[in-house]
C-alpha cells in the first residue's frame, strides 16, 4: 500500500522528529475536530515562529525541526513546519506558492510559500502562516481563504499546484545562503 505523500514524514517535512511530534500532540490535545486542530497548528506557527526577514534573524532554517528549534524561518521554512505539524496530526498537508513582485510594482518577482490542508467537508484549503504585521493579515477562516498577500500586479500569480515536497529552487535558496539578509537578496523565483 502506497503512503499518501501529503502525510509522509520526509527529510524536510520531518514530523517524526521528537520535538515536532511533541508539539503536534500538544497542539491537538483534547481536540478531535480537524478544523480546530488545523487552526491551532496554523496560529501557533504564524504567531510563535518569527519571520526571518521581519525580525532580521539567523540562522537560515529549512527543515521543520530546524524551524522549531531556532524559532525563526522564512515563509518557506515556516510552511515546512506547518505541514509537519498538520501531517503529524493525520491531516494531509502540502506546500503552495505565489509568485509576487518584490517591490510591489512588477519585476523582479519571487516565490512566496504557504500551505494547503485537506479538511473534511471542505477539501483543500490554502492558508498562509507567514506571520502578520501591519500590512499583512493571514487568517484561518475556512472555507474562505484569507492569505497574507493578494495578487495585485501584472506578472504576479497563484501557482495552482499543491506540492508534497518543497520546490528545489526554494530548498537551494535556504541551503545556499547562510544569513537572513543573503536569502533576502537572493529570493527564489521559479525561473
C-alpha positions as CSV (number, residue, x, y, z in Angstrom):
1,X,0.0,0.0,0.0
2,X,1.4,3.4,-1.0
3,X,1.8,6.1,1.6
4,X,-0.1,9.3,1.0
5,X,2.7,11.8,0.1
6,X,0.7,14.6,1.9
7,X,1.0,12.6,5.1
8,X,4.6,11.5,4.8
9,X,7.5,12.4,7.1
10,X,10.4,13.4,4.8
11,X,13.8,14.9,5.1
12,X,12.4,18.4,5.1
13,X,8.9,17.9,6.4
14,X,10.3,15.8,9.3
15,X,7.3,15.4,11.5
16,X,8.6,12.2,13.1
17,X,11.4,14.0,14.9
18,X,10.6,14.0,18.7
19,X,10.3,17.8,19.1
20,X,7.9,18.2,16.2
21,X,5.8,15.2,17.2
22,X,5.6,16.5,20.8
23,X,4.4,20.0,19.7
24,X,1.9,18.4,17.3
25,X,0.5,16.3,20.1
26,X,0.3,19.4,22.4
27,X,-1.5,21.4,19.8
28,X,-4.1,18.7,19.3
29,X,-4.5,17.8,23.0
30,X,-8.2,17.5,23.9
31,X,-9.3,18.3,20.4
32,X,-10.9,15.9,17.9
33,X,-12.2,18.4,15.4
34,X,-9.8,18.5,12.4
35,X,-10.6,22.2,11.7
36,X,-9.8,23.1,15.3
37,X,-6.5,21.2,15.2
38,X,-5.6,22.8,11.9
39,X,-6.4,26.3,13.3
40,X,-4.2,25.6,16.4
41,X,-1.3,24.5,14.2
42,X,-1.7,27.4,11.8
43,X,-2.0,30.1,14.6
44,X,1.0,28.6,16.5
45,X,3.3,28.7,13.5
46,X,2.0,32.1,12.4
47,X,2.3,33.7,15.8
48,X,5.2,31.9,17.6
49,X,7.8,31.4,14.8
50,X,9.3,34.7,13.8
51,X,9.7,35.6,10.1
52,X,13.5,35.7,9.5
53,X,13.4,38.9,7.4
54,X,10.9,40.8,9.5
55,X,13.0,40.2,12.6
56,X,16.4,40.0,10.9
57,X,17.1,36.7,12.5
58,X,19.6,33.9,11.8
59,X,20.1,31.0,11.4
60,X,18.5,30.3,8.0
61,X,16.3,27.3,8.6
62,X,14.8,24.8,6.1
63,X,13.5,21.6,7.8
64,X,10.5,21.6,10.1
65,X,12.7,20.6,13.0
66,X,15.2,23.4,12.3
67,X,12.5,26.0,12.2
68,X,11.1,24.7,15.5
69,X,14.5,24.6,17.2
70,X,15.5,28.1,16.0
71,X,12.1,29.8,16.4
72,X,12.6,31.5,13.1
73,X,12.2,30.9,9.4
74,X,11.3,32.5,6.1
75,X,7.8,31.9,4.8
76,X,9.0,28.7,3.0
77,X,10.5,27.2,6.1
78,X,7.5,28.2,8.2
79,X,5.3,26.3,5.7
80,X,7.6,23.3,6.1
81,X,6.9,23.3,9.9
82,X,3.2,23.9,9.5
83,X,3.0,21.0,7.0
84,X,4.8,18.8,9.5
85,X,2.5,19.7,12.4
86,X,-0.6,19.0,10.3
87,X,0.7,15.7,9.0
88,X,1.7,14.6,12.4
89,X,-1.9,15.1,13.4
90,X,-3.1,13.0,10.4
91,X,-4.2,15.9,8.3
92,X,-3.0,15.8,4.7
93,X,-0.9,18.9,4.1
94,X,1.1,20.3,1.2
95,X,3.0,23.3,0.1
96,X,1.7,26.1,-2.2
97,X,3.4,29.1,-3.8
98,X,2.5,32.5,-5.1
99,X,4.8,34.5,-7.4
100,X,4.8,38.0,-6.1
101,X,6.5,41.3,-7.1
102,X,9.4,42.0,-4.7
103,X,8.8,45.8,-4.8
104,X,5.0,45.7,-5.5
105,X,5.5,47.4,-8.9
106,X,6.3,44.5,-11.2
107,X,9.7,42.7,-11.9
108,X,11.6,41.4,-10.1
109,X,9.5,38.6,-8.7
110,X,10.0,35.9,-6.1
111,X,8.1,32.9,-4.8
112,X,6.2,33.1,-1.6
113,X,5.5,29.9,0.4
114,X,2.2,28.9,2.0
115,X,0.3,25.7,2.8
116,X,-2.8,23.8,1.9
117,X,-4.5,21.3,4.2
118,X,-7.3,18.8,3.3
119,X,-10.2,19.5,5.6
120,X,-13.3,17.3,5.9
121,X,-16.3,18.7,4.1
122,X,-14.1,21.5,2.6
123,X,-11.4,19.8,0.6
124,X,-8.0,21.5,0.0
125,X,-7.8,24.9,1.9
126,X,-4.9,27.3,1.5
127,X,-3.5,29.2,4.4
128,X,-0.6,31.4,5.0
129,X,1.3,31.3,8.3
130,X,4.0,33.7,7.2
131,X,3.4,35.9,10.2
132,X,1.3,39.1,10.4
133,X,2.4,42.6,10.6
134,X,0.7,46.0,10.0
135,X,0.4,45.3,6.2
136,X,0.0,41.5,6.4
137,X,-3.1,39.7,7.8
138,X,-3.2,36.0,7.1
139,X,-6.1,34.2,8.9
140,X,-7.6,30.8,9.1
141,X,-11.2,31.3,8.0
142,X,-12.4,28.1,6.2
143,X,-13.9,27.8,3.7
144,X,-12.9,31.4,2.8
145,X,-9.2,31.9,2.2
146,X,-7.5,34.9,3.8
147,X,-3.9,34.8,2.6
148,X,-1.2,37.2,3.6
149,X,-0.8,38.6,0.1
150,X,-3.3,39.2,-2.8
151,X,-2.3,39.1,-6.4
152,X,-2.2,42.8,-7.5
153,X,0.4,43.4,-10.1
154,X,0.8,42.1,-13.7
155,X,3.1,39.1,-13.6
156,X,2.1,38.0,-10.1
157,X,0.2,34.7,-9.9
158,X,-1.1,31.9,-7.8
159,X,0.7,28.7,-8.7
160,X,-2.1,26.2,-8.8
161,X,-0.3,23.1,-7.7
162,X,-0.2,21.6,-4.2
163,X,3.2,20.0,-3.7
164,X,4.1,17.2,-1.2
165,X,7.7,18.5,-1.1
166,X,9.2,21.9,-1.3
167,X,10.3,23.2,-4.7
168,X,14.0,22.5,-5.3
169,X,14.7,26.2,-6.0
170,X,13.3,27.1,-2.5
171,X,15.4,24.4,-0.8
172,X,18.5,25.6,-2.8
173,X,18.0,29.2,-1.6
174,X,17.6,28.2,2.0
175,X,20.6,25.8,1.9
176,X,22.9,28.1,-0.1
177,X,22.6,31.3,1.8
178,X,23.9,31.4,5.4
179,X,22.2,34.6,6.7
180,X,18.7,36.1,6.6
181,X,19.9,39.1,4.5
182,X,21.7,36.8,2.0
183,X,18.4,35.0,1.4
184,X,16.5,38.3,1.2
185,X,19.0,39.4,-1.6
186,X,18.5,36.1,-3.4
187,X,14.8,35.2,-3.0
188,X,13.9,32.2,-5.2
189,X,11.8,32.5,-8.3
190,X,10.5,29.7,-10.5
191,X,12.6,31.0,-13.4
